[in-house]
Amino acid sequence: MEWTSKTKIVYGPKNIGSPKTKSRFFILIACAALIFFGLGLGTYSALSHKKFTITEVFVDGISILTEDAVLGTVDEYFSRKNFFGIARRQYFFASPTAIEGVLRSSFPRIKDILIVKSFPRAIRITIRERSIWGTVCSFSAGAGSRTGGKNIQGVGSTTLSISIENESCVYIDDGGFAFAPAPFLEGFLTKKIFTDEQDIKVGGSAVPENEIILYENMIRSFKAVGASITAMLFEKDLPRDARAYAGTWYVLIARDADPEKLVEVLKPILETEVRGRLDELQYIDLRFGNKVFYKLREK
């Protein structure tokens, strides 16, 4: 009988490193941290050097806005520090996008703006301001009232007056954007839109652009019958209709109407039925195609 001997394998403890090895590892980590901190501090000091501080701000393109107002707003922005505690005036940390946002918020009159930094200490701001297209005035209940309100039609035509709220008018550009408060001016020095929207604020859209387009098309088309469109009125309760004022009378139209086709219907009415009595005309209703209704003013 043969005996087979068995060999027992014994594993020793793992080599987990000596205290000396651990000490070297921590020293390397500490050195790396110091180097990183030193580089960061050096970079911060270099970028924050007064040589890279914006000291010159140039403003171009303004007409109504004043240079002092723009520079004052920019200086106010630069007087603060960013999230990292770095002055916003530092060239490498000055944000054109942030400056643009501050200027647009402070001056709704700004339509376009371009901000360019010039190394190492200058910034140039080029502004294009909004042009006045007309005014928008909100009104309270009472359109068509015989009493009270301010006259939007013409001298002595109180049958078409509406009640205008105090300080409820704004200047708008050709896109319907409200950029400045406007006084209520009787007469027709500017194009006027009246609306019963009460939440009209400077710095936002006052009327949809399609209403501006309709107004412009009405002006252009109605010249063919010698009518000058001087104001339009839009009401929330009549979302499909609008009024277009032409001196001492007005027309009722659909908001999606084609002004040129309206004129084709209007022209024979003015030349026949209303001829010679235009000063007595109160309104003509053109909302129903060839079915036209009109009303003469009561004497």
Salt bridges, closest charged atoms under 4 A:
ASP60 OD2 - ARG124 NH1 2.81
ASP75 OD1 - ARG89 NH2 2.61
GLU76 OE2 - ARG80 NH2 2.96
GLU100 OE2 - ARG104 NE 3.01
ASP112 OD2 - ARG128 NH2 2.34
ASP173 OD2 - ARG130 NH1 2.66
ASP174 OD1 - LYS111 NZ 3.81
ASP199 OD1 - LYS201 NZ 3.76
GLU211 OE2 - ARG255 NH1 3.50
ASP241 OD2 - ARG287 NH1 3.02
ASP285 OD2 - ARG287 NH2 2.65
GLU298 OE1 - ARG146 NH2 3.67
